[in-house]
Amino acid sequence: MPDTTIDPVTNQSARRHVLPPLSRRSFLVLTGAAAAVAAGATSAAARPLPATIPAHGGPSHGHAHGNPNAARRAAVDFLTAATNAYPTLNTGPRLPQSYADELGLFSTAFVYDSALAVIALLADGRRAAEQTARAIGDGIVYAQEHDPGYSDGRLRQGYNVGPYTFYDGNPQPYGFIQPDGTANIGWQFGFLGTAVGDMAWPGIALLQLFSRTGDRRYLDAAVRIGTWITTNTWSTQPLGGFSFGVNGSNVPVPNGSTEHNIDCVAFFTMLKQLTHDKKWGDAVAHARAFVDLMWDPATGSFWTGTNDGVEINRFPVPLDTATWSWLALRDKKYARSLDWAGSALATTDEAAQTNSQLPDGETLSGVTFSTASLTSTAQYNGITVNPQGVWLEGTGQLATALRDRSRGRDRQSAEALLVQARHAQDVLGVGQHLGGVVVDGGVVAASSLLDTGFGFGYFQVQHVGATSWFVFGSTGTNPMRLRS
């Protein structure tokens, strides 16, 4: 059971793991467990990813490995199952439960994961998948229009989409829409804040839906998101860009995230393309200037961001600033950030390692979350992380970005990563549940428990986000660009 802590975001007691302000998404809690306990550090050498990753060991227990089309269909089926996890309660607009029940976050639907699911379902191309994408898009619009406390276009970090009894014995009996018609915000876990990244990604998803369907509601909702970001987070500090957002008490958070500003470049670029309004071009330039300042030419990577808008935060360095910078910017001068990610953050999880959670005989290769992940000895719920654990969401990100860059052996390297993800889809997370029902086809967040270096961890639990990035890589979809 999670320890009780004081949430610095909401200033409330919460049974949750607390994040520092520069986590990759707004106040994101992914542990479903106790606060991390730093227990010193041990060294772990990073190994570059080869163009063809060595074959894994052990038998395959699933149905998708070695068959890319079957693997993609299984992944889409998982996203559909996550969206329809509570069919008697959520019959209209709805959001997908982000993680399998086993994580301990119950029916939490993070808006970031919901946005990815929309784009992944559209990438699948089948009519049924598009209908599910529209149901999620309608859920995002509903959440925006029916917030219990605000009418300014914001979205919360997470919502409840099904009933559960919390760790303290208090029930949460409703689905996504409460009896009074308001969206069911994630109050028990404290997922009440609003951050730039958690706004930009739903905005991107809504614009992808508008581009596909022509439904004006999606464009209008995206414009409201853009207006909220520019009104509330436009930083005038020396480093500029957009600051982090607001906490659950609506107090501004001054930090600036490189990843969030990359999100803004993608989102505002799409808004400019679809509305032809010059103000979105100004917003692109403001976010892009921040991102450019974060580039480290010596390593070929991007710094994390800033804690105060004045000084650059240089450690740890996360993966997604590398992968997303390519997908959003496609700027040749930053293209080598993918090579940095494939080398500096490469890792191989082997069942024989002391803290590996892989089944006996298994080996899995990919990339990890950040430069800190490779040396962490943090603990979650008394379990020590495996510093060589593979972050499957990030592995999907790198595969997607390499396939999009398409230089030299990029496509071979991307396929090698996807082979690993397909094997993880087969053998990890078997027998897990969504809303109490056994689910299959999802990609777990991590091969073994790993620490991000930002105060939260990833677990071997099927995840909408990791599964969506696997779909992007499998279909050659750049989610940060409008599809032509």
N, C-alpha and C positions, 0 to 999 in steps of 0.2 A: 504494500500500500504506500502511496506517495507520502513523503514527509510534509508537514504543514509549514509553509514559509510565508513571509510577507512579500507580496508581489510589488516590486518597485514601479510597475506600470500603473496599477490601479490603487496602490496603497491599501490593499485589502489582504486579509488572510486568505491563502489559496493552497489547496493541495495540488501542487504542481512544481515543476522544475523552473527556476527563474533564469531568465536570459539577460545578458548584458545588452546595452543599447545598440551595439553594432552587429547584431546577428543578421543573417542574410535576408530574413523576412521579418516583418513587424512582430516583435515580441513573440516569436514562434516557439512553441513548446512541442517537442517531438519525443519526449522521453516516455511519458506515461509512467514515470518512475520517480525515484528520489533525486535530490540535487546531486550533481556530480561532486565527487570528492577527489581533489587533486592529491595524488600519492607520489609525487616526484615525477621524473621523466627518465626514459631510457632512450637510447639512440636507435634509429631504424633507418637503414639506407634506402633511398628511393631508387628504383630501377626503371629505366625508360621502357616504354611499351614497344615491343617489336611490331613490325608490320603484320605479322601473323602470330597471335598469342599462342603459347603452348597449349596443347589439348589438356582439358581437365581430366581428373581421374574419377573412378567410381561409376556405378550404373546410373542410368537415367530412369526416373520413376514417373515422368510425365508423358504427355502426348505430343508436345510441340517441338522438342529439340531436334534440330536438323531439318526442320520444315518451316522456312520463314513465313510462308503464307498462313499456315496453321497457327504459328506463334502469334502473328499479328491479330488474327481473328480471335484467338483466346484472350489476348490483351484487351481488345475492344469489348469482348463479352464481359470481362471483369469490370471495365468502366461502366458498362450498362448496368451490371449487377449492383455496383456501388451507388449508382443514381437511383435505382429502384429498390433499395434495401428495405424500405418501409412502405410497401405498396398500399396498405389500407389507410395510412395516414397522409401520405404525400401523393395525391392524385393529379395535381396540377404543376405549378412551378415548384422546382425542387433543386437540391444540390446533392452531390455525391458524398457519402461518408469517406473521409480521406484515407483512413487506415483500417485494416482488419481489426475486429474486436479485440484481438489478443494484445494490442498495444496498450489498452487501458484508457484511451481517450473517448471511449463509447461512441456516440454518433456524431462526433465533431466533424464538420465540413469546413476546411480552410478555403478561403476564397481563391488563394493562389492555385490550389489543386483543382478547384472547380473550373477555373479559367483554362488550365492545361487540358482538362478533360474535354471541354468544348472544342478546342482546336484539334485535339487528337481524334475525336469522333468525326469532325468534319474531314479530317485527312483520310479517314477510312473510306469515305465516298459513298457508302451504301445509304439508301434512304432511311432505313431504320436507325442507323447511327446518327444521321442528321436530325431526325426527330428527337432523339435523346439529347443531342447537343442543344437543340432549341429549348427543350424543357429546362436544361441547366441555365441557358441564357435568360429564360423567363424568370428563373429563380434569382439570378443576379439582379435583374431589373426589379423584381418584387422586393428583395432585401433593401435595395436602394430607396424604393418608394414607400416602404412600410417599416422604417426603423422606429423603434419605440421611443427614441429620444431626440432624433435630429431629422431635419428635412432639407439638408444642404447637399445631398448627393453622395455622401460618404458611404462606404461599406466597412463593416467590422472585420477583424481578422478571421473570425470563425463563427459558425452558427451550429445549433443543434438541429439534427434532422430526424431524430427518433428518440423514443423514451428510454430512460435508464434510471438506475438508482445510484447516486453519487457515493463516494467512499465514506462520507460521514452519515450515510443513511437517508439523506434527503432525496426525494424523487424528482426527476425531470420527466413529466408524463407526456409531453407533446411532440408533435412532428415539427417540420420546418415552419409551419404557420400556426401561431398560437390562437386560442379561441377568440381573442379580441382582434385578430386580423394582423397583428404585428409579426414581423420576422422574429424567429426564436434565436436571439443572439446568445453567444457562448458564455453566459454569465458565471456558471459554476467553476469553470477553469480560468476565468478572467480574460478570455479572448475578446476584449472589448475595444482595443485600440484600433487606430486607422493609420496605416503607413503608406508611403508612396508606392513601394513595390506591390503591396496588397491592393492598391488601386489601379496601378498601371496595367498589371496582367489581366484583371477582369476587363479593363478597357480595351486591351488588345483583343481579347476573346469576343467581346461584343462587336468590335469593328470587323473581325473575321466573319461573324454571323451576318452582319449587315451586308458585307461584300458578297456573301453567298446567297442570302435570301431577299435582300432589298427591303427588309422590314425596318421601317424608320424608327421604331421604338428602340432598337439596339443602338443606332447612331445617336439618338437623343440622350440615352443613358450614358454613352461613352463621353459625350460632350459635357455632361454634368460631372463625370469623374474628372475630366481634364480641368474643368473650372475649379473643382475643389482643390486639386493639386496646386494649380497656379495661384489660387487665392490664399491658401493656407501654408504652403511650404516653400515658396520662392525665397531663397536665401540671399541676403545682402552681405553676408560675411565675405572675407577676402577670397575664400575658395569658391564661392558662388554655388551654383547648382541648386538642387532641391533638397531641403532638409528631410528628416526622417518621417515626420508626421506628428500625430498626437497620441497620448496615452488614453487609457480608458476613462480618465477624468477630464479629457479634452485639453490637457496641458501640452503645449508644444514640446517635441523632443528635438534638440538642436543638432544632433548628429547628422552627418551626411554619408550616404552609402554609395560607393561606386556602382554596385550592382543595381540599386534603385535608379540611379541616374541613367544607366544604360537602358533600363526598362523604359524610362521616360523618353529617351531618344527614339526608341521603337514606337512607342504609343503615340507621341506627338507627331512623328513623321506620318503615321497612318491617318491621324486626324487631319493633318494638313492636306494629304492626298485626297481625302474623301469630302472635306468641307471647303477646301480652297480658301480657308481663312488664314490671313497672314499671322495672326497672333500665335497660332500653333507653331509656325516656323520660328518665331521668336523663342518659344518654349524649347524647341529642339536645340537651338543655338545655346541657350542657357544651360541645359543639361549636358550638352556635348562639351562645352568649355570645361566643366567640372571633370568629366571623364578624361579629357586630354591631359589635365593636370595630374591625374593619377597614374599615368603611364611611367613605367620604370624601364628605360631603354637598356640599362645594364643587364637586367634579367629577362627582358621580354615579357613582363607581366604587369598587372595593374595592382596598385595598392588597394587596401580595403576601403578606405574612405577617410572620414574625419570625425573626431569626437566633439569638436567645438566650432567647426567652420573655419578654423585658422591653421591648425597643425594637421599634417597628414598622419594617419594611422598606418604603420608599415608592417604590422604583424598581428595575427597570422594573415597569410595571403590565401584567399579562397579560390576554388576552381571556377566558379560561375562567372567571375569577372573576365576570365579568359574566353570561355565558351560563348557567353552571351555577347561579349564585345564583337566577336566576329559575326554572329548571327544578326545583330542589330545594325552594325556599322559597315561591315564588309569592306573595311579600310585596309589596304595592303600593308600599310606601315605597322599595323597591329596584328597582322596575320600570324606572326610567329608566336603569339600568345598561346596558340593551340599546341605548338611544339613544346613550349614550356610546360603546359599542363600535362601533356603526354609523357614527359620525362620526370619533372619534379614531383608530380603527384601519383606516379604509377605505383601500383601495389599488387601483390599476389597473396591471397588468403589460402592457407593450406590447413587441412583438418588436423595435421600433426602439431601445429603451433599451439603454444600453451593456452592461449585465450580464444582460439578459433571456435566458432559455433557451427562450422560446416559438418555435415555427416561424414562418418569415417570414409577415408579414401578420396574425398573430394578436394579439388583445387579450383580456385576461381580468380581470374585476373581482371584488372580494370584500373580505376583511379579512385582516390579518396577525396575528402572534402576540402582540406586545406593543408598548408605546410605544417600546422600544429598537429594534425591528426596522426601523422607518421611517428610522432614521439610521445603521444599521450599515454598516460597510465591512469587516467580518470576512472572512477567507478560509478556505476548506476545501479541502485538497489543492491549494492554489495557485489556486483559483477564487474570485473575489470575489463576494460575495452581491449580489443585486439588492434594494435596500431597498424596492422596490415589488412584490416578489413576493407572490403571494396564497397564504395558508395555507388549503388546501382543507378540512382537518379543521375549522378554526375557522369557515370559511364555512358548513359544514354545521351546526355548533353554533348559529351565529346564526340561520340559517334555521329550525332546529328550535325555538329559543326564541321567535322572533318569531311563528311559527305557533301556538305554545302560548299566548303572551300574547294574541294576536288582538285588538289594538286598532286602531282607525283603519285605516291602510293596511298593517298588519303582514303580512297574508296576501299582499298584492301584493309587498311587499318580500321576504318569504320566497321567493316563487316566482321573483322576479328573481334571487336568489342561487342557487336551485336550477337555473335555466337556465344560469348560469355553470358550475356543477358538472357539469351534463350535458354541456356542451361540452368541459370538461376531460376528462371520461370518454371522450369521442370521440377527441380529438386528441392527448392526452398519455399517455405510457407505452406507446405502441404497440410491440409486439414484445418486451415484457418477459416474464420467466419466473418460475415457481414450481417449485422442485425440478427445474429444467432443462426444464420444459414451458412452451410459450408460453401466456400467460394474457391474458384480455381482460375488460373490464367493471369493473375496479377504478378508483377515483379516486386520483390521485397525491396525495402529501402536500403538495406545493407546486408552484405554476406554474413557478417558477424557484427556484434555491437561495436560501434566506433564513436569516437568523440570528434566533434567538429572543430574544437579549439575556440568556439564562441559561447561555450557554456551549455550546450545541449548535445544530445546524441542521436544517432540513428540506429534502428533495430531491425532484426530479421523478421519484418512484418510486411505483408502485401500492402502496397501504397499506390494511390491514384497518381501521384506526381511521378514516381519512378516508372510506372506503367505507361504514362502519357509520353514521357521522353523516349521510351523504347519504341512507341508507335511512331514518333517523329523520325527517329533514326531509320526505322524499318520502311517508312514510306517516302523518305527524302523530303520531309516537310520542314521548312524553316518557319517556326511559329511566330517569329518576330518581324516577318515581312508579309505584306498582303499577297495572296496567291494570285497569279496572273491568269 
